[in-house]
Amino acid sequence: MVYFQHFNIVAKDWYKIAKFYEAVFDCEIAPPDPATSEIPGFCRIVQDPIPHVDYYGESVGRVVGVPGAHIEGIHIFLPNQGDPIVRNEIEIFSYEKPGEPGPSASNAFGFTHVCFAVDDQQAVMKKVLEHGGSVVSIPNKDGKLPGLLYVADPEGNRIELAPR
């Protein structure tokens, strides 16, 4: 059996992006698990600004394929998963030495967006804007936004808001 577990966002400011997803999409910040987050020479729990994981050491670079990588970040649980055992997550990391930003256009190769099914697109769009995000979708000729709505978090990561 295969289960989806998480996807990763590399952010300039992991804390700001985690707080955005928590506020806008009711995600829950997952406290680091000492059993998997306290491994000497690989990772440790740091308390400031909130408990999160600091990944350091030579083996981190080998795991992610970026020699000398030093990463800080957190996992957040996605809402309404239904299965109390399998919790899907967004992993939000900041690298001490980030790479060059990749394309973020909807027609770029690779992953382009994540989609949340929402009960009220307008209310969620308002929360996106209140928390520093933006609207990506282009209004129709009548000035109304299309039924499927694309927005972006404060760092430009695209999010589709599908009607539920």
KACOR-V369792 format. One record per residue. N is the residue number from 1. RES is the residue in three letters. PSI is psi in degrees with one decimal (* if undefined). OMEGA is omega in whole degrees, 0 to 359 (none if undefined). D_CENTER is the distance of its C-alpha to the mean C-alpha in Angstrom with 2 decimals. Layout:
# KACOR-V369792
N,RES,PSI,OMEGA,D_CENTER ; N,RES,PSI,OMEGA,D_CENTER
This chain:
# KACOR-V369792
1,MET,141.0,178,25.19 ; 2,VAL,134.4,178,21.65 ; 3,TYR,139.0,172,18.58 ; 4,PHE,135.8,182,14.98 ; 5,GLN,-54.6,180,13.09 ; 6,HIS,165.3,166,9.44 ; 7,PHE,163.4,188,7.44 ; 8,ASN,139.4,169,6.08 ; 9,ILE,123.8,172,4.60 ; 10,VAL,119.2,187,7.77 ; 11,ALA,154.5,172,8.17 ; 12,LYS,-40.7,183,11.67 ; 13,ASP,93.3,185,11.07 ; 14,TRP,-38.6,183,8.50 ; 15,TYR,-46.9,180,10.35 ; 16,LYS,-43.3,181,10.39 ; 17,ILE,-39.0,177,6.74 ; 18,ALA,-42.9,180,6.62 ; 19,LYS,-33.7,176,9.86 ; 20,PHE,-51.7,182,8.98 ; 21,TYR,-32.8,176,6.97 ; 22,GLU,-46.6,184,9.83 ; 23,ALA,-41.7,187,12.44 ; 24,VAL,-41.5,188,11.83 ; 25,PHE,14.8,178,10.82 ; 26,ASP,30.8,174,12.56 ; 27,CYS,156.6,182,9.92 ; 28,GLU,123.9,179,11.74 ; 29,ILE,126.4,183,11.07 ; 30,ALA,118.9,178,12.61 ; 31,PRO,141.5,179,15.41 ; 32,PRO,140.8,179,16.03 ; 33,ASP,115.4,181,18.81 ; 34,PRO,-29.9,181,21.78 ; 35,ALA,-30.0,181,23.03 ; 36,THR,-2.8,184,20.17 ; 37,SER,4.4,177,19.02 ; 38,GLU,77.2,182,22.52 ; 39,ILE,107.8,183,23.87 ; 40,PRO,133.3,179,26.34 ; 41,GLY,0.8,181,25.79 ; 42,PHE,-51.0,180,22.21 ; 43,CYS,158.2,179,20.07 ; 44,ARG,155.5,177,20.78 ; 45,ILE,132.2,177,19.43 ; 46,VAL,141.7,187,19.46 ; 47,GLN,-16.6,188,20.03 ; 48,ASP,128.8,8,19.27 ; 49,PRO,-22.6,171,17.57 ; 50,ILE,162.9,179,16.46 ; 51,PRO,126.0,180,16.85 ; 52,HIS,177.3,184,14.40 ; 53,VAL,136.6,176,15.20 ; 54,ASP,114.1,179,16.95 ; 55,TYR,125.9,185,17.52 ; 56,TYR,168.9,175,20.80 ; 57,GLY,162.0,184,23.89 ; 58,GLU,-38.0,184,25.19 ; 59,SER,-27.0,177,23.86 ; 60,VAL,-46.2,178,20.16 ; 61,GLY,-37.3,179,21.03 ; 62,ARG,-40.2,181,22.80 ; 63,VAL,-47.7,185,20.02 ; 64,VAL,-4.6,179,17.44 ; 65,GLY,23.1,179,20.36 ; 66,VAL,95.2,182,20.15 ; 67,PRO,135.4,178,23.32 ; 68,GLY,13.4,182,23.10 ; 69,ALA,137.2,171,19.33 ; 70,HIS,120.9,190,18.41 ; 71,ILE,141.1,170,14.80 ; 72,GLU,147.8,178,13.46 ; 73,GLY,-168.1,189,10.38 ; 74,ILE,162.4,172,9.42 ; 75,HIS,144.4,173,8.35 ; 76,ILE,140.0,180,7.84 ; 77,PHE,138.0,173,10.00 ; 78,LEU,150.4,183,9.82 ; 79,PRO,161.6,170,13.07 ; 80,ASN,54.8,181,16.44 ; 81,GLN,-20.3,176,16.37 ; 82,GLY,-34.0,181,20.14 ; 83,ASP,112.8,184,20.58 ; 84,PRO,-14.1,181,20.85 ; 85,ILE,-45.0,181,20.79 ; 86,VAL,109.1,180,17.93 ; 87,ARG,115.5,177,14.64 ; 88,ASN,145.4,188,11.64 ; 89,GLU,159.4,165,8.43 ; 90,ILE,128.4,176,4.81 ; 91,GLU,121.2,183,5.90 ; 92,ILE,116.7,185,5.05 ; 93,PHE,151.7,167,8.44 ; 94,SER,130.3,177,11.05 ; 95,TYR,140.9,176,14.20 ; 96,GLU,-39.3,177,17.56 ; 97,LYS,86.3,183,18.72 ; 98,PRO,154.9,175,16.01 ; 99,GLY,-177.6,178,17.22 ; 100,GLU,141.7,178,18.01 ; 101,PRO,142.6,178,15.44 ; 102,GLY,177.0,180,15.68 ; 103,PRO,142.9,179,16.55 ; 104,SER,11.7,180,14.25 ; 105,ALA,151.6,181,17.04 ; 106,SER,-24.6,181,17.09 ; 107,ASN,14.8,177,20.02 ; 108,ALA,154.3,175,18.67 ; 109,PHE,150.3,177,18.97 ; 110,GLY,-167.0,180,16.14 ; 111,PHE,134.8,182,12.81 ; 112,THR,-24.9,180,12.62 ; 113,HIS,166.6,171,10.42 ; 114,VAL,151.4,183,9.03 ; 115,CYS,132.9,172,11.67 ; 116,PHE,131.0,172,12.24 ; 117,ALA,125.8,186,15.98 ; 118,VAL,150.4,179,17.14 ; 119,ASP,-33.0,185,20.64 ; 120,ASP,96.3,182,20.98 ; 121,GLN,-42.6,183,19.29 ; 122,GLN,-40.9,179,21.14 ; 123,ALA,-41.5,179,20.13 ; 124,VAL,-41.0,178,16.37 ; 125,MET,-41.6,178,16.94 ; 126,LYS,-43.1,178,18.89 ; 127,LYS,-39.2,177,16.17 ; 128,VAL,-49.3,181,13.75 ; 129,LEU,-39.9,179,16.70 ; 130,GLU,-27.4,183,17.60 ; 131,HIS,22.6,171,14.36 ; 132,GLY,4.2,178,14.53 ; 133,GLY,-173.0,182,13.02 ; 134,SER,164.7,176,15.49 ; 135,VAL,131.4,180,17.17 ; 136,VAL,-38.4,183,17.33 ; 137,SER,147.1,180,19.90 ; 138,ILE,129.7,180,23.52 ; 139,PRO,151.2,174,25.98 ; 140,ASN,173.1,180,28.85 ; 141,LYS,-26.5,179,32.36 ; 142,ASP,1.9,178,33.00 ; 143,GLY,-7.3,180,30.17 ; 144,LYS,151.1,177,28.04 ; 145,LEU,151.7,179,24.51 ; 146,PRO,165.4,181,24.29 ; 147,GLY,-38.9,172,23.60 ; 148,LEU,128.9,189,20.28 ; 149,LEU,130.0,175,18.20 ; 150,TYR,133.0,175,15.52 ; 151,VAL,179.7,178,13.66 ; 152,ALA,148.4,175,11.17 ; 153,ASP,177.3,184,8.92 ; 154,PRO,-17.6,178,11.00 ; 155,GLU,9.5,174,10.30 ; 156,GLY,4.2,177,11.18 ; 157,ASN,128.1,187,8.34 ; 158,ARG,142.2,182,10.27 ; 159,ILE,127.5,175,10.04 ; 160,GLU,135.4,175,13.27 ; 161,LEU,102.3,180,14.97 ; 162,ALA,140.1,176,17.63 ; 163,PRO,140.3,181,20.55 ; 164,ARG,*,none,20.99
